[in-house]
Structure formats: structure tokens, C-alpha cells
Amino acid sequence: MNWKRALKEYRNYLVLEKALSNNSVEAYLRDVKKLSSFCTENKEIIDCTKVSITILREFIIHLHECNSSSKSQARILSGIKSFYHYLSIENVIDANPCDKIDRPRIERKLPDTLSPDEINDIINSVDLSNPHGERNRTILETLYSCGLRVSELINLKCSKLFLEDGFLIVTGKGNKERAVPLNNILIKYLKNYIRLIRSHQDIETGHEDFVFLNNRGKQLTRMMIFTIVKKHTEKAGIKKNISPHTFRHSFASHLLQGGADLRAIQTMLGHESISTTEIYMHIDRDFVRQEIIQHHPRK
């Protein structure tokens, strides 16, 4: 994969999956572009998948020779590690050249979360008289109620909906399937959308099984989901930096605050490691503190 294409797809990942601000996205891209310039100009490597650990070590030496500060080197290396982590999870590369490069300690920062009232305000901002109203409302409710990733949402299949039994099957990272329970509100929205809207569409060949379609009868893109979320967040008057992934974070946070077991949340979100799920324990420290003080045996 050439650098230009890889950087374009990486940008979409940072915006849609990581929910980073524009400034953060540009900072990550600048870091990777430093490596791409070094590789193309000094090593004639035009394919980002051909970068080895030896090349990376030579790049670090190059940064040092350019008098980059230790802090700058750590930041650039962190950006490059993120880039190759993305290529790895997307199965673009088989082996990650950054695996044996020491990782700088950087705090993992979560994006803003939404309160239950803000979630309701966003979903209620949908105009159901609009041709896409039923679809958009169902998309927003599915993102939140099921805690889906954007890629899981756009690839959701009609053949994996079991509405009468109250669950759906979603294919997550690593092509692993998991069952996700559905609440009554979402079941109602899905039935309305499929019966009133989707069943009357002319569907493009090859897209017959996708749940959510555009007006041409094709599978929706990640960018379209981002646009829908942004549009209705603004309509609801919410000023936070919100992306589709924020709904997933909010879903997990609200489950935790409601007393759900961390292992159950891990299963719902499709996290392979419980340590990934544990980040949600840091979202609302005030809530956790109040709960502990209220129920502490020594209060």
C-alpha cells in the first residue's frame, strides 16, 4: 500500500474510530509523514508495508541527528506506532515493525461522553417526516443501545437480526461474531425502518443483506454515519466533540454507572481483553467516588 492511500485511510480511522479532534488528527498525520518522507527520499521505500524495524531504528537516529528533542522523538514515535497498529488491526500487515520499539508512556484519553438526556435529545432531533428520518433515528439508537463500532454498524446484516428473539449478531474485530441483546425501543425502530422504508427501496445487487442503505440502495459508508451523528448533535444544540464512537463510550459508561458487571460490558463491546474495558472505570471518577462513599462500611 502506498503512503498516500494509507494516510488517507488512516485519517478516516482517526476521525471515525478514535474520535480525535482536527488538531490531533493533523498531528498524528504529520508524525507519519515524517517517516514517509524519510523512507521515500532516503530509502526509496514507497510502500508503507515494507518498513522494517531496522528502517525504524535508522529513522530514530535520523531524528536525533536533526536535533529533535527527546519529547518530540517520543511523540513522533507514538504517532508512528498508532499508524502501524491501525495497519495491523486492518490486516494490511502481518507483522508490526513497531512491536520491538519501546513505547513511550502516554495517557490514554477518552473523548467526551454523552449523558442519557443528551442521547435522548440527539435521537429526538430526528425529523421523521424527512425521507431518511426513520433510518437515521434507527442508526442513532443502534449505535447507542448496542454499543457498536461504526464498521460493525455499516456491515450489520438483515440475516443477523433476530428481532422476535430480541438480539442481533454482529461481526467485530478479528471477524469474531457476538450476540448483542436488543431493547424494546430499538426492536420497534428496526421493525418500522425495515417495514416502512427499507422494504420499498430498490436495492443494488450485492447489497441486499445490509440493514442500513443510502438512497441508491447501497451500503452506507463510515463517513455517512459520521455526517448523520454530527448533523443531529448540532440540531440538539450539543457543543461537545462528538463522533459515532462517542455513543459506544457513552453506552459503556452508562452501563457501568447502572451497576453492570465489567465482564458483561466486555462481552457486549466485544473486547478481547478486560483491560480495554477497564478504561471506562475512569470516565466518571466523581460518580465512582460518590458510590463508594455511599456504600462504604466505614462511612
N, C-alpha and C positions, 0 to 999 in steps of 0.2 A: 504494500500500500504506500503510495507516495505521500510526502509530507503534507501537501496542500489538502488532499482529500481527508487524511487522518485528522488534521487540525480542524477542518470544518465539522466533521462528525463528533470530535471531542468537544467542540464548542456547544453543540446541541446537548451533549451529555451533561456538561457543567450547568447549563441553564435549566434543563428539564428534570434531570435526575438529582442533581446536587443542590438546585435552587440557589445558586450563588448570585450575588449582585453583579451588575455590569462591570464594576471596577475589579472585582475579584476574578471574574472570567477573563478579562483582559490581562490581568497579572499572571494567571496560570498560562495563558497562551504565549505571553512574552517569554516566560521561562522555557517553554518547549521550543519556541522559535530560535532561542539562543543555541540550543542543541542542534536544531535542524540546520542552522547556518554553519555551525562548526562542521557538521557531517558532510554537507554538500560542498563547502568551499575547501575543506582540508582533507577530507577522506573520500570525496566523490561518492558518498552514500545518499542516494535519492529515495530509498525505501526505508521507512522508519522501522520496519520489522527486522532489518539487517543489522541493527545496532547491537553490539555485544558488550559484555561487562568490561572488556579491555578498552573499547572505544569510550565508554562512560568514564573510566578512570583517567584516560587521556584528556577528556573534556574537563574533568575536575582540576587536573593540573593546569589546563589552559586558563580556567577561571582564576586560579591562584596567580598565574603569571600575568594576568591582566589586572592584578591588584584588587580583585573583588574581596570585600570584607568577609569574614567568617560567617556573619549573619546573612549576607547576600548569597553566599555559596549554599548555605543551608536552605534558604528559601527557594533558590533555583532548583536544587536537588529534590526538594519536596514536590515542586511542581512537576518535575520530570517523572518522579515516582508515581504521582497521581495519573499522569498520562499513560504510563506503561501498565499501571493497574487497570485502567479503563480498557486498553487493548487486550489485556489478559481475560477480563470478565466477558468481553465481547467475542472471545475465541479468535481474535485476529492473530495472536501469537501463542505458541505452545509453551515457551519458556520465557519468564520475565527476567530481563537482564539486570533489573534493579534489586533482585532478591538478595544479593550478597553485598549490596551497598548499604552502609549504616544509615538508618532512618533518623532524621532529626526529630526531637520530641516537640510535637506541635499539638496544641489543644484542639480536640475535635469539637467544632462549633455547629450547633443545630440552628436551622433557620427559625424564623418566628413561627409560633403555633397559633391556632385559632381557638377561641372559646366556643362552647356549644352554641351560644347565642349568635356568634359571628358566622358559624357554619350555617345555621338556620337562615340568617339574613342573606347570605350568598345564594343559597338554594332558592329562597323565596323571591329573589330578584329576577328570576327567570320569567319572562313573559310567555305564558302558554298559548297565547294567540299567535305567536310567531311560529313560522313553519318548523323551526328547529327547537322550539320550546320544550316539548316532551323529551326529545333526545337529550338536550343539554341538561335538563333537570335530572334525568336518569344518570347521566355521566357523572355529575357532581355528587349525587347521592351514592353511586357505586364507588367512586374514589374514596369517599369518607367512610361509608358503612362497612366496606370490605378491606380498607387499608391497602388498596392495590397500588403497585408501581404503574407508571404510565405505560410501559411496554406491556405489562400484564393486561391493562385495560383495553388497549387498542387491538390486542390479539385474542381477546375473550371470544369464545365460540358459542353459538346457539346450541350446538350439540353437547356443550358442557354446562348448560343451565338446567337445573332440576328444581323448578320453581314450586311444584307441588310438594316436594320433599324439603324445601327450604334451604337449599345450598347450591353452590356452583363449584366447578373445578377450574382452577387457574394454573397455568404453566408458568413457573417462576424461573429464577436464575438456575443455570445448570440443567435446564429442561426438566426440572422436577415439578411434579404436579402436587397440589394440595387442595383439600376441600375447605371452602370458606362458607360459614353459615350466613343466611340472609335474614334480615329483619322484615317485618310485615310491610313497612313503608316501602322498602326497596323492591320487594316482591310485587307490590301494587304498581310501582313506577315502571318496572320492567315489563309487566304484562300490558300496561297501557301503551308503552312505546312500541312494543312488538306488534300489538293488535291494531293500533290506530295509525301508526306511522310506517314502521318497517315493512309490514305486510303489503303495503301499497306502493312500495318503491320498485323501480326497475333496477335489478342488481347485476353488476358487472360479473361476467364469468370469472370464476376463481375467488370471488368474494362472498359467495352465498352463505358461508357459515359464520362470518364475522358479525358480532352483535351490533356494533356501532358503525354506521355508514355515513358518508357525506352525501350531498345532493346528487352526485353522479353514480351512487350505488357502489362506492368503493370504500375500502377500509380507511378509517381515519388515521392521520399521521400524529406523531408526538407534538409537533408544532401546533396543530389544530387544537389539541387538548389544552396546551398552554394558553392559546388565544382565548378559548372558552372560559378558562379559570380567571384569566386577567380581566376579561370583559365583565364578568359578573361580580368579581371582587370590587371593581371600581363602581359598578352600579349600586352595590351595597354600602358604598361610602367607607370602605376599609382601606386604610393607608399603609398597611404592613406590606413587607416584601414577600408576596405570596406566589407559590408555584403549585402545580399539581401534587408535588411530593409533600407539600405542607399539609395536605389533607391526610396523608399517611401518618405523618408525625403527630398530627392532632388526634387522630384516631387512637394511636398507641398511648398517647398521654392521657386521654380521657378514660381509656380502659384501666390504666394503672391507677388513676385517681379514684375510679369507681370501685377499686378493690380487686381487680382481675389478677390472677396469678401470672407471674412473669413468664412461666413456661407456656401458658395458654396464649399469651401475647406473642411469644416467639413462634409458636405454631401458626397462628393467624397470619403473621407477617412473612412467614417463610424464611426466617433467619436460620442459617446453619449453625451459628454459634450463639449461645446465650449472652456472650459478652457484647454482641451487637445490640441485642435488645436492652441491655442494662443502661445504654446511653439515655434512655427515656426516664430513668430514675433521677436525672439531673435537670430535667426540663423545668420542674416547678419545685424548687427547694423550699419555698415558703409553705407550700401545701404539705409536703412531706414533714416539715418541722411541726406544723400545727397538728397533724395526725399523730405524730409520736408523742407530743406533749399531752394531747387529749387522752391518749390511751396508755400512757406510761404508768407503770405500777407505783412509781415514787412521786407522782405529781402532787 
